[in-house]
Structures are given as C-alpha cells and as structure tokens.
C-alpha cells in the first residue's frame, strides 16, 4: 500500500523530490489498483490511499464499488 498526494504537481520537480502517478505505475507493472480518497485533508491537501495487487479480493472490489458510488456527483 502507498499513501500519496492526489493533487497534480504543476511545478518543476526539484531534484530529490519524486512525484509518482502511482495508479499508472501499478497498472504498467501489471497490477490491479484501487484508489481511495482519505476522509481528512493534510494542510488542505487531499490524499489517496492506493492498493495494488495482482488479484483483487471480492472484499476489495466491494470497497472499490462503494467508494465509486460515494464520489458520484462530485
């Protein structure tokens, strides 16, 4: 699992700072990926929890569907 900022990084990335598109990286690695918005922001920035796996469990699929339903209309 990985937690990362969900906002795009519009500035030039300073040396030593890594900005990853985790969902794209996991898919490129042949993994399924679920992304969930965390309920609280940190310093006004929204974070996502990324879960990657070769095979998603039925429980994870239910969570993904529920999270998708919760964000409809936003």
PDB file of N, CA, C and O in Angstrom:
ATOM      1  N   UNK A   1       0.833  -1.180   0.000  1.00  0.00           N
ATOM      2  CA  UNK A   1       0.000   0.000   0.000  1.00  0.00           C
ATOM      3  C   UNK A   1       0.877   1.242   0.000  1.00  0.00           C
ATOM      4  O   UNK A   1       2.026   1.238   0.443  1.00  0.00           O
ATOM      5  N   UNK A   2       0.280   2.295  -0.516  1.00  0.00           N
ATOM      6  CA  UNK A   2       1.001   3.549  -0.564  1.00  0.00           C
ATOM      7  C   UNK A   2       0.022   4.686  -0.348  1.00  0.00           C
ATOM      8  O   UNK A   2      -1.110   4.629  -0.829  1.00  0.00           O
ATOM      9  N   UNK A   3       0.438   5.706   0.363  1.00  0.00           N
ATOM     10  CA  UNK A   3      -0.363   6.914   0.509  1.00  0.00           C
ATOM     11  C   UNK A   3       0.394   8.030  -0.188  1.00  0.00           C
ATOM     12  O   UNK A   3       1.593   8.211   0.028  1.00  0.00           O
ATOM     13  N   UNK A   4      -0.321   8.787  -1.035  1.00  0.00           N
ATOM     14  CA  UNK A   4       0.329   9.853  -1.770  1.00  0.00           C
ATOM     15  C   UNK A   4      -0.658  10.992  -2.003  1.00  0.00           C
ATOM     16  O   UNK A   4      -1.871  10.793  -1.933  1.00  0.00           O
ATOM     17  N   UNK A   5      -0.135  12.188  -2.280  1.00  0.00           N
ATOM     18  CA  UNK A   5      -0.984  13.338  -2.597  1.00  0.00           C
ATOM     19  C   UNK A   5      -1.727  13.054  -3.882  1.00  0.00           C
ATOM     20  O   UNK A   5      -1.193  12.420  -4.792  1.00  0.00           O
ATOM     21  N   UNK A   6      -2.965  13.527  -3.958  1.00  0.00           N
ATOM     22  CA  UNK A   6      -3.735  13.300  -5.170  1.00  0.00           C
ATOM     23  C   UNK A   6      -3.747  14.513  -6.095  1.00  0.00           C
ATOM     24  O   UNK A   6      -4.169  14.397  -7.246  1.00  0.00           O
ATOM     25  N   UNK A   7      -3.296  15.671  -5.622  1.00  0.00           N
ATOM     26  CA  UNK A   7      -3.276  16.839  -6.486  1.00  0.00           C
ATOM     27  C   UNK A   7      -2.169  16.717  -7.521  1.00  0.00           C
ATOM     28  O   UNK A   7      -1.123  16.132  -7.243  1.00  0.00           O
ATOM     29  N   UNK A   8      -2.388  17.261  -8.704  1.00  0.00           N
ATOM     30  CA  UNK A   8      -1.297  17.281  -9.683  1.00  0.00           C
ATOM     31  C   UNK A   8      -0.173  18.195  -9.189  1.00  0.00           C
ATOM     32  O   UNK A   8      -0.421  19.127  -8.424  1.00  0.00           O
ATOM     33  N   UNK A   9       1.033  17.934  -9.615  1.00  0.00           N
ATOM     34  CA  UNK A   9       2.190  18.751  -9.240  1.00  0.00           C
ATOM     35  C   UNK A   9       2.499  19.662 -10.426  1.00  0.00           C
ATOM     36  O   UNK A   9       3.156  19.228 -11.372  1.00  0.00           O
ATOM     37  N   UNK A  10       2.038  20.925 -10.398  1.00  0.00           N
ATOM     38  CA  UNK A  10       2.174  21.790 -11.570  1.00  0.00           C
ATOM     39  C   UNK A  10       3.555  22.434 -11.728  1.00  0.00           C
ATOM     40  O   UNK A  10       3.834  23.033 -12.767  1.00  0.00           O
ATOM     41  N   UNK A  11       4.418  22.323 -10.722  1.00  0.00           N
ATOM     42  CA  UNK A  11       5.705  22.996 -10.757  1.00  0.00           C
ATOM     43  C   UNK A  11       6.810  22.057 -11.226  1.00  0.00           C
ATOM     44  O   UNK A  11       6.632  20.840 -11.258  1.00  0.00           O
ATOM     45  N   UNK A  12       7.935  22.627 -11.582  1.00  0.00           N
ATOM     46  CA  UNK A  12       9.100  21.817 -11.918  1.00  0.00           C
ATOM     47  C   UNK A  12       9.494  21.041 -10.663  1.00  0.00           C
ATOM     48  O   UNK A  12       9.566  21.599  -9.568  1.00  0.00           O
ATOM     49  N   UNK A  13       9.745  19.764 -10.841  1.00  0.00           N
ATOM     50  CA  UNK A  13      10.068  18.919  -9.697  1.00  0.00           C
ATOM     51  C   UNK A  13      11.515  19.141  -9.265  1.00  0.00           C
ATOM     52  O   UNK A  13      12.434  18.920 -10.054  1.00  0.00           O
ATOM     53  N   UNK A  14      11.729  19.579  -8.013  1.00  0.00           N
ATOM     54  CA  UNK A  14      13.102  19.767  -7.526  1.00  0.00           C
ATOM     55  C   UNK A  14      13.844  18.432  -7.482  1.00  0.00           C
ATOM     56  O   UNK A  14      13.239  17.376  -7.295  1.00  0.00           O
ATOM     57  N   UNK A  15      15.156  18.498  -7.658  1.00  0.00           N
ATOM     58  CA  UNK A  15      15.969  17.283  -7.587  1.00  0.00           C
ATOM     59  C   UNK A  15      15.776  16.623  -6.218  1.00  0.00           C
ATOM     60  O   UNK A  15      15.781  17.296  -5.187  1.00  0.00           O
ATOM     61  N   UNK A  16      15.612  15.337  -6.227  1.00  0.00           N
ATOM     62  CA  UNK A  16      15.431  14.598  -4.984  1.00  0.00           C
ATOM     63  C   UNK A  16      13.977  14.454  -4.568  1.00  0.00           C
ATOM     64  O   UNK A  16      13.674  13.697  -3.646  1.00  0.00           O
ATOM     65  N   UNK A  17      13.071  15.167  -5.230  1.00  0.00           N
ATOM     66  CA  UNK A  17      11.641  15.041  -4.931  1.00  0.00           C
ATOM     67  C   UNK A  17      11.002  14.181  -6.006  1.00  0.00           C
ATOM     68  O   UNK A  17      11.120  14.464  -7.198  1.00  0.00           O
ATOM     69  N   UNK A  18      10.334  13.145  -5.579  1.00  0.00           N
ATOM     70  CA  UNK A  18       9.697  12.233  -6.530  1.00  0.00           C
ATOM     71  C   UNK A  18       8.205  12.471  -6.522  1.00  0.00           C
ATOM     72  O   UNK A  18       7.586  12.482  -5.458  1.00  0.00           O
ATOM     73  N   UNK A  19       7.625  12.659  -7.673  1.00  0.00           N
ATOM     74  CA  UNK A  19       6.177  12.763  -7.837  1.00  0.00           C
ATOM     75  C   UNK A  19       5.771  11.611  -8.744  1.00  0.00           C
ATOM     76  O   UNK A  19       6.127  11.578  -9.922  1.00  0.00           O
ATOM     77  N   UNK A  20       5.041  10.690  -8.196  1.00  0.00           N
ATOM     78  CA  UNK A  20       4.673   9.498  -8.954  1.00  0.00           C
ATOM     79  C   UNK A  20       3.185   9.468  -9.228  1.00  0.00           C
ATOM     80  O   UNK A  20       2.375   9.904  -8.410  1.00  0.00           O
ATOM     81  N   UNK A  21       2.850   8.957 -10.368  1.00  0.00           N
ATOM     82  CA  UNK A  21       1.468   8.642 -10.699  1.00  0.00           C
ATOM     83  C   UNK A  21       1.300   7.174 -10.331  1.00  0.00           C
ATOM     84  O   UNK A  21       1.410   6.293 -11.184  1.00  0.00           O
ATOM     85  N   UNK A  22       1.034   6.920  -9.058  1.00  0.00           N
ATOM     86  CA  UNK A  22       1.043   5.543  -8.560  1.00  0.00           C
ATOM     87  C   UNK A  22       0.079   4.642  -9.296  1.00  0.00           C
ATOM     88  O   UNK A  22       0.430   3.509  -9.625  1.00  0.00           O
ATOM     89  N   UNK A  23      -1.121   5.109  -9.564  1.00  0.00           N
ATOM     90  CA  UNK A  23      -2.093   4.257 -10.236  1.00  0.00           C
ATOM     91  C   UNK A  23      -1.565   3.833 -11.603  1.00  0.00           C
ATOM     92  O   UNK A  23      -1.682   2.663 -11.968  1.00  0.00           O
ATOM     93  N   UNK A  24      -0.992   4.753 -12.357  1.00  0.00           N
ATOM     94  CA  UNK A  24      -0.439   4.429 -13.677  1.00  0.00           C
ATOM     95  C   UNK A  24       0.761   3.483 -13.551  1.00  0.00           C
ATOM     96  O   UNK A  24       0.913   2.565 -14.357  1.00  0.00           O
ATOM     97  N   UNK A  25       1.607   3.702 -12.546  1.00  0.00           N
ATOM     98  CA  UNK A  25       2.763   2.829 -12.349  1.00  0.00           C
ATOM     99  C   UNK A  25       2.339   1.401 -12.014  1.00  0.00           C
ATOM    100  O   UNK A  25       2.915   0.443 -12.530  1.00  0.00           O
ATOM    101  N   UNK A  26       1.333   1.259 -11.153  1.00  0.00           N
ATOM    102  CA  UNK A  26       0.865  -0.083 -10.796  1.00  0.00           C
ATOM    103  C   UNK A  26       0.257  -0.791 -12.006  1.00  0.00           C
ATOM    104  O   UNK A  26       0.517  -1.974 -12.227  1.00  0.00           O
ATOM    105  N   UNK A  27      -0.543  -0.078 -12.782  1.00  0.00           N
ATOM    106  CA  UNK A  27      -1.149  -0.669 -13.979  1.00  0.00           C
ATOM    107  C   UNK A  27      -0.058  -1.082 -14.963  1.00  0.00           C
ATOM    108  O   UNK A  27      -0.125  -2.161 -15.550  1.00  0.00           O
ATOM    109  N   UNK A  28       0.941  -0.230 -15.141  1.00  0.00           N
ATOM    110  CA  UNK A  28       2.065  -0.543 -16.033  1.00  0.00           C
ATOM    111  C   UNK A  28       2.807  -1.796 -15.570  1.00  0.00           C
ATOM    112  O   UNK A  28       3.335  -2.546 -16.390  1.00  0.00           O
ATOM    113  N   UNK A  29       2.847  -2.020 -14.261  1.00  0.00           N
ATOM    114  CA  UNK A  29       3.512  -3.199 -13.697  1.00  0.00           C
ATOM    115  C   UNK A  29       2.625  -4.447 -13.768  1.00  0.00           C
ATOM    116  O   UNK A  29       3.016  -5.520 -13.307  1.00  0.00           O
ATOM    117  N   UNK A  30       1.426  -4.298 -14.351  1.00  0.00           N
ATOM    118  CA  UNK A  30       0.540  -5.439 -14.485  1.00  0.00           C
ATOM    119  C   UNK A  30      -0.294  -5.721 -13.250  1.00  0.00           C
ATOM    120  O   UNK A  30      -0.811  -6.826 -13.081  1.00  0.00           O
ATOM    121  N   UNK A  31      -0.426  -4.716 -12.380  1.00  0.00           N
ATOM    122  CA  UNK A  31      -1.198  -4.889 -11.149  1.00  0.00           C
ATOM    123  C   UNK A  31      -2.547  -4.191 -11.257  1.00  0.00           C
ATOM    124  O   UNK A  31      -2.683  -3.196 -11.969  1.00  0.00           O
ATOM    125  N   UNK A  32      -3.522  -4.706 -10.562  1.00  0.00           N
ATOM    126  CA  UNK A  32      -4.791  -4.006 -10.398  1.00  0.00           C
ATOM    127  C   UNK A  32      -4.573  -2.967  -9.314  1.00  0.00           C
ATOM    128  O   UNK A  32      -3.799  -3.184  -8.382  1.00  0.00           O
ATOM    129  N   UNK A  33      -5.248  -1.854  -9.434  1.00  0.00           N
ATOM    130  CA  UNK A  33      -5.053  -0.788  -8.457  1.00  0.00           C
ATOM    131  C   UNK A  33      -6.383  -0.179  -8.066  1.00  0.00           C
ATOM    132  O   UNK A  33      -7.223   0.115  -8.917  1.00  0.00           O
ATOM    133  N   UNK A  34      -6.564   0.006  -6.783  1.00  0.00           N
ATOM    134  CA  UNK A  34      -7.723   0.719  -6.251  1.00  0.00           C
ATOM    135  C   UNK A  34      -7.212   1.980  -5.571  1.00  0.00           C
ATOM    136  O   UNK A  34      -6.184   1.956  -4.895  1.00  0.00           O
ATOM    137  N   UNK A  35      -7.925   3.070  -5.751  1.00  0.00           N
ATOM    138  CA  UNK A  35      -7.546   4.339  -5.129  1.00  0.00           C
ATOM    139  C   UNK A  35      -8.722   4.850  -4.313  1.00  0.00           C
ATOM    140  O   UNK A  35      -9.852   4.899  -4.801  1.00  0.00           O
ATOM    141  N   UNK A  36      -8.453   5.229  -3.073  1.00  0.00           N
ATOM    142  CA  UNK A  36      -9.490   5.703  -2.166  1.00  0.00           C
ATOM    143  C   UNK A  36      -9.095   7.063  -1.610  1.00  0.00           C
ATOM    144  O   UNK A  36      -7.978   7.237  -1.124  1.00  0.00           O
ATOM    145  N   UNK A  37     -10.015   8.032  -1.680  1.00  0.00           N
ATOM    146  CA  UNK A  37      -9.761   9.322  -1.045  1.00  0.00           C
ATOM    147  C   UNK A  37      -9.805   9.125   0.457  1.00  0.00           C
ATOM    148  O   UNK A  37     -10.722   8.490   0.978  1.00  0.00           O
ATOM    149  N   UNK A  38      -8.824   9.665   1.150  1.00  0.00           N
ATOM    150  CA  UNK A  38      -8.839   9.606   2.605  1.00  0.00           C
ATOM    151  C   UNK A  38      -9.826  10.646   3.124  1.00  0.00           C
ATOM    152  O   UNK A  38     -10.001  11.693   2.501  1.00  0.00           O
ATOM    153  N   UNK A  39     -10.471  10.374   4.251  1.00  0.00           N
ATOM    154  CA  UNK A  39     -11.549  11.254   4.714  1.00  0.00           C
ATOM    155  C   UNK A  39     -11.100  12.628   5.197  1.00  0.00           C
ATOM    156  O   UNK A  39     -11.922  13.541   5.267  1.00  0.00           O
ATOM    157  N   UNK A  40      -9.830  12.804   5.529  1.00  0.00           N
ATOM    158  CA  UNK A  40      -9.361  14.097   6.013  1.00  0.00           C
ATOM    159  C   UNK A  40      -8.230  14.599   5.134  1.00  0.00           C
ATOM    160  O   UNK A  40      -7.476  13.814   4.558  1.00  0.00           O
ATOM    161  N   UNK A  41      -8.122  15.911   5.038  1.00  0.00           N
ATOM    162  CA  UNK A  41      -7.019  16.502   4.292  1.00  0.00           C
ATOM    163  C   UNK A  41      -5.862  16.790   5.242  1.00  0.00           C
ATOM    164  O   UNK A  41      -6.046  16.860   6.458  1.00  0.00           O
ATOM    165  N   UNK A  42      -4.677  16.954   4.681  1.00  0.00           N
ATOM    166  CA  UNK A  42      -3.490  17.326   5.429  1.00  0.00           C
ATOM    167  C   UNK A  42      -3.016  18.661   4.882  1.00  0.00           C
ATOM    168  O   UNK A  42      -2.644  18.761   3.713  1.00  0.00           O
ATOM    169  N   UNK A  43      -3.028  19.674   5.716  1.00  0.00           N
ATOM    170  CA  UNK A  43      -2.659  21.029   5.285  1.00  0.00           C
ATOM    171  C   UNK A  43      -3.456  21.450   4.057  1.00  0.00           C
ATOM    172  O   UNK A  43      -2.932  22.113   3.161  1.00  0.00           O
ATOM    173  N   UNK A  44      -4.728  21.060   4.023  1.00  0.00           N
ATOM    174  CA  UNK A  44      -5.607  21.435   2.919  1.00  0.00           C
ATOM    175  C   UNK A  44      -5.428  20.606   1.664  1.00  0.00           C
ATOM    176  O   UNK A  44      -6.086  20.871   0.658  1.00  0.00           O
ATOM    177  N   UNK A  45      -4.553  19.606   1.694  1.00  0.00           N
ATOM    178  CA  UNK A  45      -4.319  18.776   0.512  1.00  0.00           C
ATOM    179  C   UNK A  45      -4.992  17.418   0.697  1.00  0.00           C
ATOM    180  O   UNK A  45      -4.888  16.797   1.754  1.00  0.00           O
ATOM    181  N   UNK A  46      -5.674  16.979  -0.335  1.00  0.00           N
ATOM    182  CA  UNK A  46      -6.366  15.695  -0.305  1.00  0.00           C
ATOM    183  C   UNK A  46      -5.375  14.578  -0.601  1.00  0.00           C
ATOM    184  O   UNK A  46      -4.549  14.696  -1.505  1.00  0.00           O
ATOM    185  N   UNK A  47      -5.460  13.497   0.161  1.00  0.00           N
ATOM    186  CA  UNK A  47      -4.605  12.348  -0.091  1.00  0.00           C
ATOM    187  C   UNK A  47      -5.434  11.169  -0.555  1.00  0.00           C
ATOM    188  O   UNK A  47      -6.638  11.098  -0.307  1.00  0.00           O
ATOM    189  N   UNK A  48      -4.770  10.243  -1.234  1.00  0.00           N
ATOM    190  CA  UNK A  48      -5.391   9.000  -1.661  1.00  0.00           C
ATOM    191  C   UNK A  48      -4.603   7.838  -1.083  1.00  0.00           C
ATOM    192  O   UNK A  48      -3.393   7.923  -0.877  1.00  0.00           O
ATOM    193  N   UNK A  49      -5.305   6.771  -0.832  1.00  0.00           N
ATOM    194  CA  UNK A  49      -4.691   5.507  -0.447  1.00  0.00           C
ATOM    195  C   UNK A  49      -4.756   4.616  -1.681  1.00  0.00           C
ATOM    196  O   UNK A  49      -5.837   4.376  -2.220  1.00  0.00           O
ATOM    197  N   UNK A  50      -3.613   4.130  -2.127  1.00  0.00           N
ATOM    198  CA  UNK A  50      -3.544   3.248  -3.283  1.00  0.00           C
ATOM    199  C   UNK A  50      -3.293   1.826  -2.801  1.00  0.00           C
ATOM    200  O   UNK A  50      -2.409   1.592  -1.977  1.00  0.00           O
ATOM    201  N   UNK A  51      -4.064   0.887  -3.311  1.00  0.00           N
ATOM    202  CA  UNK A  51      -3.888  -0.522  -3.002  1.00  0.00           C
ATOM    203  C   UNK A  51      -3.672  -1.238  -4.325  1.00  0.00           C
ATOM    204  O   UNK A  51      -4.498  -1.135  -5.232  1.00  0.00           O
ATOM    205  N   UNK A  52      -2.572  -1.960  -4.439  1.00  0.00           N
ATOM    206  CA  UNK A  52      -2.264  -2.664  -5.681  1.00  0.00           C
ATOM    207  C   UNK A  52      -2.079  -4.147  -5.401  1.00  0.00           C
ATOM    208  O   UNK A  52      -1.535  -4.546  -4.371  1.00  0.00           O
ATOM    209  N   UNK A  53      -2.546  -4.948  -6.346  1.00  0.00           N
ATOM    210  CA  UNK A  53      -2.468  -6.398  -6.188  1.00  0.00           C
ATOM    211  C   UNK A  53      -2.628  -7.057  -7.554  1.00  0.00           C
ATOM    212  O   UNK A  53      -3.254  -6.495  -8.452  1.00  0.00           O
ATOM    213  N   UNK A  54      -2.064  -8.240  -7.702  1.00  0.00           N
ATOM    214  CA  UNK A  54      -2.274  -8.983  -8.951  1.00  0.00           C
ATOM    215  C   UNK A  54      -3.734  -9.399  -9.090  1.00  0.00           C
ATOM    216  O   UNK A  54      -4.271  -9.445 -10.197  1.00  0.00           O
ATOM    217  N   UNK A  55      -4.369  -9.698  -7.969  1.00  0.00           N
ATOM    218  CA  UNK A  55      -5.775 -10.104  -7.989  1.00  0.00           C
ATOM    219  C   UNK A  55      -6.481  -9.425  -6.831  1.00  0.00           C
ATOM    220  O   UNK A  55      -6.073  -9.558  -5.677  1.00  0.00           O
ATOM    221  N   UNK A  56      -7.537  -8.698  -7.145  1.00  0.00           N
ATOM    222  CA  UNK A  56      -8.309  -8.031  -6.097  1.00  0.00           C
ATOM    223  C   UNK A  56      -9.270  -9.038  -5.460  1.00  0.00           C
ATOM    224  O   UNK A  56      -9.929  -9.811  -6.154  1.00  0.00           O
ATOM    225  N   UNK A  57      -9.334  -9.014  -4.154  1.00  0.00           N
ATOM    226  CA  UNK A  57     -10.249  -9.888  -3.428  1.00  0.00           C
ATOM    227  C   UNK A  57     -11.687  -9.379  -3.627  1.00  0.00           C
ATOM    228  O   UNK A  57     -11.885  -8.211  -3.961  1.00  0.00           O
ATOM    229  N   UNK A  58     -12.672 -10.234  -3.428  1.00  0.00           N
ATOM    230  CA  UNK A  58     -14.063  -9.764  -3.516  1.00  0.00           C
ATOM    231  C   UNK A  58     -14.344  -8.598  -2.563  1.00  0.00           C
ATOM    232  O   UNK A  58     -15.110  -7.694  -2.897  1.00  0.00           O
ATOM    233  N   UNK A  59     -13.733  -8.617  -1.392  1.00  0.00           N
ATOM    234  CA  UNK A  59     -13.923  -7.530  -0.434  1.00  0.00           C
ATOM    235  C   UNK A  59     -13.384  -6.211  -0.982  1.00  0.00           C
ATOM    236  O   UNK A  59     -14.013  -5.164  -0.826  1.00  0.00           O
ATOM    237  N   UNK A  60     -12.212  -6.267  -1.629  1.00  0.00           N
ATOM    238  CA  UNK A  60     -11.620  -5.053  -2.193  1.00  0.00           C
ATOM    239  C   UNK A  60     -12.492  -4.530  -3.336  1.00  0.00           C
ATOM    240  O   UNK A  60     -12.671  -3.320  -3.476  1.00  0.00           O
ATOM    241  N   UNK A  61     -13.026  -5.422  -4.140  1.00  0.00           N
ATOM    242  CA  UNK A  61     -13.900  -4.999  -5.240  1.00  0.00           C
ATOM    243  C   UNK A  61     -15.145  -4.312  -4.685  1.00  0.00           C
ATOM    244  O   UNK A  61     -15.589  -3.305  -5.237  1.00  0.00           O
ATOM    245  N   UNK A  62     -15.716  -4.840  -3.601  1.00  0.00           N
ATOM    246  CA  UNK A  62     -16.876  -4.195  -2.974  1.00  0.00           C
ATOM    247  C   UNK A  62     -16.499  -2.800  -2.455  1.00  0.00           C
ATOM    248  O   UNK A  62     -17.261  -1.847  -2.622  1.00  0.00           O
ATOM    249  N   UNK A  63     -15.330  -2.685  -1.828  1.00  0.00           N
ATOM    250  CA  UNK A  63     -14.883  -1.377  -1.334  1.00  0.00           C
ATOM    251  C   UNK A  63     -14.680  -0.385  -2.484  1.00  0.00           C
ATOM    252  O   UNK A  63     -15.051   0.784  -2.381  1.00  0.00           O
ATOM    253  N   UNK A  64     -14.087  -0.867  -3.577  1.00  0.00           N
ATOM    254  CA  UNK A  64     -13.876  -0.005  -4.741  1.00  0.00           C
ATOM    255  C   UNK A  64     -15.218   0.494  -5.276  1.00  0.00           C
ATOM    256  O   UNK A  64     -15.365   1.679  -5.573  1.00  0.00           O
ATOM    257  N   UNK A  65     -16.189  -0.399  -5.400  1.00  0.00           N
ATOM    258  CA  UNK A  65     -17.513  -0.013  -5.901  1.00  0.00           C
ATOM    259  C   UNK A  65     -18.186   0.970  -4.957  1.00  0.00           C
ATOM    260  O   UNK A  65     -18.801   1.940  -5.399  1.00  0.00           O
ATOM    261  N   UNK A  66     -18.071   0.724  -3.672  1.00  0.00           N
ATOM    262  CA  UNK A  66     -18.690   1.631  -2.701  1.00  0.00           C
ATOM    263  C   UNK A  66     -18.046   3.019  -2.758  1.00  0.00           C
ATOM    264  O   UNK A  66     -18.742   4.034  -2.727  1.00  0.00           O
ATOM    265  N   UNK A  67     -16.727   3.055  -2.840  1.00  0.00           N
ATOM    266  CA  UNK A  67     -16.019   4.332  -2.920  1.00  0.00           C
ATOM    267  C   UNK A  67     -16.426   5.092  -4.181  1.00  0.00           C
ATOM    268  O   UNK A  67     -16.587   6.312  -4.157  1.00  0.00           O
ATOM    269  N   UNK A  68     -16.589   4.365  -5.273  1.00  0.00           N
ATOM    270  CA  UNK A  68     -17.005   4.989  -6.532  1.00  0.00           C
ATOM    271  C   UNK A  68     -18.417   5.580  -6.399  1.00  0.00           C
ATOM    272  O   UNK A  68     -18.679   6.685  -6.875  1.00  0.00           O
ATOM    273  N   UNK A  69     -19.314   4.842  -5.753  1.00  0.00           N
ATOM    274  CA  UNK A  69     -20.684   5.335  -5.529  1.00  0.00           C
ATOM    275  C   UNK A  69     -20.671   6.585  -4.650  1.00  0.00           C
ATOM    276  O   UNK A  69     -21.427   7.526  -4.891  1.00  0.00           O
ATOM    277  N   UNK A  70     -19.807   6.592  -3.627  1.00  0.00           N
ATOM    278  CA  UNK A  70     -19.738   7.726  -2.699  1.00  0.00           C
ATOM    279  C   UNK A  70     -19.237   8.988  -3.368  1.00  0.00           C
ATOM    280  O   UNK A  70     -19.550  10.087  -2.910  1.00  0.00           O
ATOM    281  N   UNK A  71     -18.460   8.863  -4.453  1.00  0.00           N
ATOM    282  CA  UNK A  71     -17.899  10.049  -5.108  1.00  0.00           C
ATOM    283  C   UNK A  71     -18.698  10.473  -6.333  1.00  0.00           C
ATOM    284  O   UNK A  71     -18.379  11.496  -6.938  1.00  0.00           O
ATOM    285  N   UNK A  72     -19.732   9.719  -6.720  1.00  0.00           N
ATOM    286  CA  UNK A  72     -20.578  10.119  -7.854  1.00  0.00           C
ATOM    287  C   UNK A  72     -21.194  11.483  -7.577  1.00  0.00           C
ATOM    288  O   UNK A  72     -21.698  11.755  -6.487  1.00  0.00           O
ATOM    289  N   UNK A  73     -21.137  12.323  -8.589  1.00  0.00           N
ATOM    290  CA  UNK A  73     -21.730  13.642  -8.445  1.00  0.00           C
ATOM    291  C   UNK A  73     -20.797  14.688  -7.882  1.00  0.00           C
ATOM    292  O   UNK A  73     -21.189  15.848  -7.757  1.00  0.00           O
ATOM    293  N   UNK A  74     -19.566  14.318  -7.535  1.00  0.00           N
ATOM    294  CA  UNK A  74     -18.608  15.305  -7.014  1.00  0.00           C
ATOM    295  C   UNK A  74     -17.631  15.695  -8.076  1.00  0.00           C
ATOM    296  O   UNK A  74     -16.747  16.515  -7.829  1.00  0.00           O
TER     297      UNK A  74
END
